[in-house]
């Protein structure tokens, strides 16, 4: 039987961003999605800490791998709090949301 343990693929995100920011309009669009990218990043890190594949998370959530992939793709899908709670539970985490006052 194949070893299905999560094995991250190396990715130098800063190198990617440096190249992409040279494209017209990229920085503005990317910056407008900062919260979505942060949530997606936290989701992927939590899954990696749990040592799970997207397939394993999907099974625990009672959904499909493609649905988990969409959840982890920033800016393409806005998951509900209920879905985020199910994802958090599937990767052995608790979801916490807080409001932080804006700086004047």
C-alpha positions in Angstrom: 0.0 0.0 0.0 1.3 3.5 -0.9 2.3 5.9 1.8 -0.2 8.7 1.7 1.3 10.9 4.3 1.4 14.6 3.5 4.7 15.6 1.9 4.9 19.4 1.1 6.3 20.5 -2.2 9.0 23.2 -1.7 7.8 26.6 -2.8 9.6 30.0 -2.4 6.6 32.2 -2.0 8.6 35.4 -1.8 10.4 34.7 -5.1 7.0 34.1 -6.7 5.6 37.4 -5.3 8.6 39.4 -6.4 8.1 38.2 -10.0 4.4 38.6 -9.9 4.4 42.1 -8.5 6.1 43.2 -11.7 2.8 42.6 -13.5 0.5 45.5 -13.8 -2.4 45.5 -11.3 -1.1 42.4 -9.4 -0.1 44.2 -6.2 -3.4 45.9 -5.8 -5.4 42.8 -6.4 -3.1 40.6 -4.2 -3.2 43.1 -1.4 -7.0 43.3 -1.5 -7.1 39.5 -0.8 -4.7 39.6 2.2 -7.2 38.2 4.6 -8.2 35.4 2.3 -4.5 34.5 1.7 -3.9 34.5 5.4 -6.8 32.2 6.1 -5.7 29.8 3.3 -2.2 29.8 4.6 -3.3 29.0 8.1 -5.5 26.2 6.8 -2.7 24.6 4.8 -0.2 24.9 7.7 -2.8 23.3 10.1 -3.3 20.4 7.7 0.5 20.0 7.3 1.0 20.0 11.1 -1.7 17.2 11.3 0.2 15.3 8.6 -3.0 15.0 6.5 -3.6 15.0 2.8 -6.5 16.9 1.2 -8.1 13.4 0.7 -7.9 12.6 4.4 -9.3 16.0 5.4 -12.1 15.6 2.9 -13.0 12.2 4.3 -13.1 13.6 7.8 -15.3 16.4 6.7 -17.6 14.2 4.6 -16.8 16.0 1.4 -14.5 15.7 -1.7 -10.8 16.4 -2.2 -11.8 19.0 -4.8 -13.9 20.8 -2.2 -11.0 20.9 0.2 -8.8 22.2 -2.6 -11.2 25.0 -3.2 -11.3 25.9 0.5 -7.5 26.2 0.5 -7.4 28.3 -2.7 -7.4 32.0 -1.6 -9.8 34.3 -3.4 -11.7 31.7 -5.3 -14.2 30.7 -2.6 -15.6 32.3 0.5 -16.3 29.5 2.9 -18.9 29.8 5.6 -18.0 29.8 9.3 -19.7 26.4 9.6 -17.4 25.0 6.9 -14.3 26.6 8.5 -15.3 25.0 11.8 -15.6 21.6 10.1 -12.2 22.0 8.4 -10.6 23.0 11.7 -12.1 20.0 13.5 -10.9 17.7 10.7 -7.3 18.9 11.1 -7.4 18.8 14.9 -7.8 22.5 15.5 -10.3 24.9 17.0 -11.5 27.9 14.9 -11.2 31.3 16.6 -12.3 34.6 15.1 -11.7 38.0 16.6 -12.3 41.6 15.7 -9.3 43.8 16.0 -9.8 47.6 16.1 -8.5 49.4 13.0 -5.6 51.9 13.6 -6.6 55.5 13.1 
